[in-house]
Amino acid sequence: MEKKHFVLYLIPSRHDFAQTMTDDERAIMQQHVAYWAAYLDQGVVSVFGPVFDPAGTYGIGIVSVDDESQLLSLMQHDPAAKINKYEYYPMRAVMPKK
């Protein structure tokens, strides 16, 4: 089965979240990085990380999954989903040949 590709945006709970995280929020975001790093190692995620947009920092990731339900499960189990929200969109990814 051909993988489906999505771009994910992790939208912070407030405009200055990256600059004003509490210790508890920082701990959750560290868990978030570890969570997605495991999927990066498995090849489910191509790239992820913060985007330092002058209008406000947000997170981005590119994922390859079997279907949208797998994507939803990944987002729901992300520790950062407790304090931030996700937006996602399907994409047509151009991937290197294996």
N, CA, C and O of each residue as an XYZ file, in Angstrom:
392
protein
N       0.843     -1.184      0.000
C       0.000      0.000      0.000
C       0.888      1.247      0.000
O       1.874      1.323      0.732
N       0.526      2.196     -0.813
C       1.272      3.448     -0.884
C       0.957      4.308      0.343
O      -0.196      4.433      0.756
N       1.997      4.888      0.903
C       1.820      5.740      2.080
C       1.129      7.049      1.708
O       1.247      7.539      0.585
N       0.412      7.596      2.672
C      -0.192      8.915      2.540
C       0.675      9.882      3.340
O       1.160      9.547      4.421
N       0.861     11.061      2.809
C       1.738     12.056      3.426
C       0.903     13.243      3.912
O      -0.049     13.678      3.265
N       1.301     13.739      5.069
C       0.620     14.878      5.665
C       1.644     15.855      6.233
O       2.712     15.457      6.697
N       1.301     17.127      6.189
C       2.058     18.137      6.913
C       1.258     18.446      8.171
O       0.046     18.654      8.115
N       1.948     18.473      9.299
C       1.324     18.758     10.589
C       1.837     20.098     11.103
O       3.024     20.411     10.999
N       0.938     20.864     11.645
C       1.296     22.106     12.316
C       0.903     21.968     13.777
O      -0.256     21.691     14.086
N       1.848     22.156     14.666
C       1.538     22.188     16.096
C       1.389     23.663     16.470
O       2.360     24.419     16.483
N       0.175     24.042     16.768
C      -0.156     25.441     17.052
C      -0.114     25.649     18.561
O      -0.858     25.004     19.301
N       0.755     26.549     19.019
C       0.876     26.748     20.471
C      -0.381     27.367     21.075
O      -1.180     28.003     20.387
N      -0.527     27.166     22.354
C      -1.703     27.635     23.082
C      -1.730     29.155     23.257
O      -2.768     29.736     23.573
N      -0.586     29.782     23.050
C      -0.533     31.252     23.122
C       0.592     31.734     22.211
O       1.519     30.989     21.890
N       0.490     32.981     21.809
C       1.414     33.564     20.830
C       2.885     33.472     21.256
O       3.753     33.189     20.431
N       3.159     33.705     22.517
C       4.544     33.730     22.999
C       4.935     32.446     23.745
O       5.818     32.464     24.602
N       4.276     31.345     23.414
C       4.491     30.078     24.113
C       5.965     29.692     24.183
O       6.452     29.313     25.249
N       6.679     29.780     23.069
C       8.090     29.352     23.026
C       8.957     30.166     23.984
O       9.950     29.659     24.507
N       8.593     31.405     24.210
C       9.395     32.272     25.073
C       8.948     32.244     26.535
O       9.705     32.632     27.425
N       7.721     31.785     26.784
C       7.181     31.904     28.144
C       6.744     30.568     28.743
O       5.959     30.546     29.691
N       7.242     29.455     28.201
C       6.854     28.139     28.730
C       7.126     28.045     30.226
O       8.155     28.508     30.717
N       6.204     27.451     30.922
C       6.431     27.137     32.331
C       7.322     25.887     32.395
O       7.565     25.241     31.376
N       7.796     25.559     33.569
C       8.605     24.343     33.722
C       7.798     23.099     33.332
O       8.331     22.185     32.703
N       6.524     23.065     33.704
C       5.671     21.926     33.347
C       5.482     21.836     31.832
O       5.543     20.746     31.261
N       5.254     22.969     31.187
C       5.102     22.980     29.731
C       6.395     22.555     29.038
O       6.365     21.815     28.055
N       7.511     23.020     29.548
C       8.814     22.644     28.968
C       9.024     21.130     29.079
O       9.519     20.505     28.142
N       8.655     20.547     30.208
C       8.777     19.097     30.386
C       7.892     18.359     29.371
O       8.308     17.352     28.798
N       6.687     18.857     29.155
C       5.801     18.242     28.165
C       6.402     18.364     26.764
O       6.342     17.415     25.981
N       6.968     19.499     26.449
C       7.550     19.687     25.120
C       8.795     18.811     24.929
O       9.075     18.379     23.811
N       9.530     18.549     25.984
C      10.655     17.617     25.884
C      10.145     16.201     25.616
O      10.753     15.459     24.844
N       9.036     15.824     26.247
C       8.413     14.524     25.966
C       7.923     14.485     24.515
O       8.023     13.452     23.853
N       7.405     15.590     24.032
C       6.934     15.719     22.645
C       8.081     15.441     21.662
O       7.905     14.705     20.692
N       9.228     16.019     21.913
C      10.387     15.810     21.036
C      10.802     14.342     21.051
O      11.067     13.762     19.998
N      10.859     13.745     22.224
C      11.228     12.327     22.323
C      10.192     11.444     21.619
O      10.553     10.467     20.964
N       8.923     11.783     21.752
C       7.840     11.030     21.122
C       8.023     10.992     19.609
O       7.995      9.921     19.004
N       8.212     12.171     18.994
C       8.340     12.227     17.536
C       9.694     11.724     17.058
O       9.798     11.222     15.939
N      10.735     11.845     17.877
C      12.061     11.334     17.488
C      12.009      9.827     17.262
O      12.686      9.313     16.371
N      11.224      9.123     18.047
C      11.089      7.676     17.856
C      10.475      7.372     16.485
O      10.884      6.417     15.825
N       9.506      8.169     16.059
C       8.890      7.972     14.743
C       9.806      8.436     13.616
O       9.725      7.930     12.496
N      10.656      9.376     13.907
C      11.673      9.780     12.934
C      12.615      8.610     12.681
O      12.946      8.313     11.533
N      13.042      7.951     13.743
C      13.927      6.786     13.624
C      13.275      5.640     12.850
O      13.960      4.867     12.180
N      11.948      5.536     12.949
C      11.212      4.470     12.258
C      10.876      4.822     10.810
O      10.405      3.970     10.057
N      11.115      6.070     10.421
C      10.809      6.502      9.066
C       9.387      6.981      8.860
O       9.002      7.298      7.734
N       8.599      7.041      9.920
C       7.226      7.544      9.817
C       7.246      9.060      9.627
O       6.416      9.615      8.905
N       8.187      9.714     10.272
C       8.356     11.159     10.180
C       9.603     11.440      9.352
O      10.660     10.852      9.579
N       9.463     12.356      8.380
C      10.607     12.743      7.552
C      11.420     13.844      8.211
O      12.650     13.846      8.159
N      10.719     14.770      8.827
C      11.359     15.913      9.482
C      10.331     16.528     10.438
O       9.128     16.488     10.181
N      10.818     17.090     11.531
C       9.939     17.834     12.441
C      10.767     18.828     13.223
O      11.975     18.654     13.382
N      10.120     19.869     13.712
C      10.811     20.840     14.544
C      10.089     22.169     14.577
O       9.084     22.361     13.894
N      10.612     23.092     15.383
C       9.994     24.408     15.489
C      10.331     25.271     14.275
O      11.404     25.153     13.683
N       9.389     26.137     13.924
C       9.573     27.127     12.871
C       9.570     28.479     13.564
O       8.610     28.835     14.247
N      10.646     29.230     13.384
C      10.805     30.503     14.082
C      10.262     31.656     13.241
O      11.000     32.556     12.841
N       8.986     31.609     12.988
C       8.278     32.642     12.236
C       8.245     33.907     13.103
O       7.896     33.825     14.281
N       8.598     35.074     12.549
C       8.536     36.303     13.346
C       7.145     36.584     13.914
O       7.016     37.260     14.935
N       6.111     36.069     13.257
C       4.744     36.281     13.757
C       4.404     35.357     14.922
O       3.390     35.556     15.592
N       5.232     34.358     15.169
C       4.998     33.415     16.263
C       5.522     32.039     15.916
O       5.288     31.535     14.817
N       6.223     31.440     16.838
C       6.802     30.115     16.634
C       5.706     29.060     16.628
O       4.742     29.149     17.389
N       5.859     28.055     15.760
C       4.963     26.913     15.717
C       5.782     25.702     15.307
O       6.922     25.841     14.862
N       5.217     24.532     15.453
C       5.914     23.313     15.072
C       5.404     22.794     13.742
O       4.258     23.033     13.361
N       6.274     22.079     13.042
C       5.887     21.474     11.777
C       6.474     20.075     11.692
O       7.543     19.808     12.241
N       5.781     19.196     11.012
C       6.277     17.843     10.780
C       5.712     17.312      9.477
O       4.621     17.704      9.061
N       6.442     16.432      8.842
C       5.985     15.734      7.643
C       5.945     14.254      7.991
O       6.961     13.677      8.378
N       4.784     13.643      7.857
C       4.620     12.241      8.228
C       4.115     11.422      7.040
O       3.441     11.934      6.146
N       4.459     10.149      7.062
C       4.007      9.178      6.062
C       3.315      8.046      6.811
O       3.938      7.345      7.608
N       2.030      7.875      6.551
C       1.223      6.888      7.272
C       0.380      6.083      6.289
O       0.265      6.430      5.114
N      -0.202      5.009      6.793
C      -1.067      4.178      5.956
C      -2.395      4.866      5.648
O      -2.930      4.750      4.546
N      -2.920      5.589      6.649
C      -4.200      6.267      6.465
C      -4.354      7.371      7.502
O      -3.546      7.501      8.421
N      -5.397      8.152      7.335
C      -5.630      9.294      8.217
C      -5.875      8.875      9.663
O      -5.522      9.610     10.585
N      -6.470      7.719      9.870
C      -6.719      7.277     11.245
C      -5.403      7.040     11.989
O      -5.318      7.301     13.189
N      -4.385      6.552     11.295
C      -3.069      6.386     11.924
C      -2.495      7.746     12.310
O      -1.920      7.903     13.387
N      -2.654      8.713     11.436
C      -2.187     10.070     11.730
C      -2.889     10.620     12.964
O      -2.244     11.173     13.855
N      -4.206     10.471     13.018
C      -4.965     10.980     14.169
C      -4.510     10.329     15.467
O      -4.411     10.997     16.496
N      -4.238      9.049     15.425
C      -3.754      8.360     16.618
C      -2.396      8.904     17.046
O      -2.161      9.120     18.235
N      -1.509      9.125     16.095
C      -0.186      9.685     16.428
C      -0.339     11.041     17.111
O       0.316     11.306     18.119
N      -1.192     11.891     16.571
C      -1.375     13.223     17.148
C      -2.015     13.138     18.532
O      -1.608     13.857     19.445
N      -3.013     12.266     18.697
C      -3.702     12.153     19.983
C      -2.780     11.666     21.092
O      -2.956     12.037     22.253
N      -1.803     10.844     20.746
C      -0.899     10.297     21.755
C       0.331     11.174     22.017
O       1.129     10.872     22.904
N       0.484     12.232     21.266
C       1.585     13.167     21.477
C       1.360     13.908     22.793
O       0.295     14.493     22.989
N       2.342     13.894     23.698
C       2.174     14.617     24.965
C       1.828     16.097     24.777
O       1.112     16.670     25.598
N       2.326     16.716     23.714
C       2.080     18.146     23.500
C       0.641     18.443     23.116
O       0.206     19.591     23.204
N      -0.108     17.428     22.691
C      -1.513     17.636     22.323
C      -2.358     18.030     23.536
O      -3.472     18.530     23.380
N      -1.832     17.806     24.741
C      -2.553     18.199     25.961
C      -2.570     19.712     26.154
O      -3.470     20.250     26.797
N      -1.563     20.403     25.589
C      -1.431     21.835     25.840
C      -1.412     22.675     24.566
O      -1.421     23.903     24.645
N      -1.386     22.046     23.407
C      -1.386     22.741     22.125
C      -2.383     22.047     21.207
O      -2.970     21.035     21.587
N      -2.578     22.571     20.024
C      -3.491     21.911     19.105
C      -2.788     21.653     17.776
O      -1.801     22.308     17.441
N      -3.310     20.697     17.037
C      -2.774     20.333     15.735
C      -3.701     20.776     14.620
O      -4.924     20.766     14.760
N      -3.095     21.162     13.519
C      -3.758     21.266     12.230
C      -2.957     20.360     11.310
O      -1.748     20.215     11.484
N      -3.612     19.753     10.341
C      -2.889     18.901      9.403
C      -3.563     18.950      8.039
O      -4.763     19.198      7.920
N      -2.754     18.706      7.018
C      -3.235     18.753      5.648
C      -2.546     17.659      4.841
O      -1.358     17.398      5.028
N      -3.295     17.018      3.941
C      -2.661     16.028      3.075
C      -1.719     16.737      2.101
O      -1.917     17.902      1.757
N      -0.713     16.022      1.676
C       0.213     16.592      0.702
C       0.641     15.519     -0.284
O       0.544     14.324     -0.003
N       1.105     15.947     -1.416
C       1.690     15.038     -2.389
C       3.200     15.178     -2.218
O       3.797     16.158     -2.662
N       3.796     14.206     -1.581
C       5.217     14.276     -1.259
C       6.050     13.702     -2.404
O       5.687     12.695     -3.012
N       7.148     14.349     -2.676
C       8.137     13.825     -3.611
C       9.253     13.252     -2.750
O       9.959     13.982     -2.054
N       9.397     11.943     -2.808
C      10.334     11.231     -1.931
C      11.484     10.655     -2.760
O      11.309     10.350     -3.939
N      12.652     10.507     -2.146
C      13.763      9.887     -2.871
C      13.453      8.413     -3.174
O      12.757      7.741     -2.413
N      13.977      7.939     -4.283
C      13.803      6.532     -4.616
C      14.688      5.698     -3.730
O      15.820      6.073     -3.425
N      14.160      4.554     -3.315
C      14.915      3.680     -2.406
C      15.750      2.711     -3.186
O      16.457      1.893     -2.599
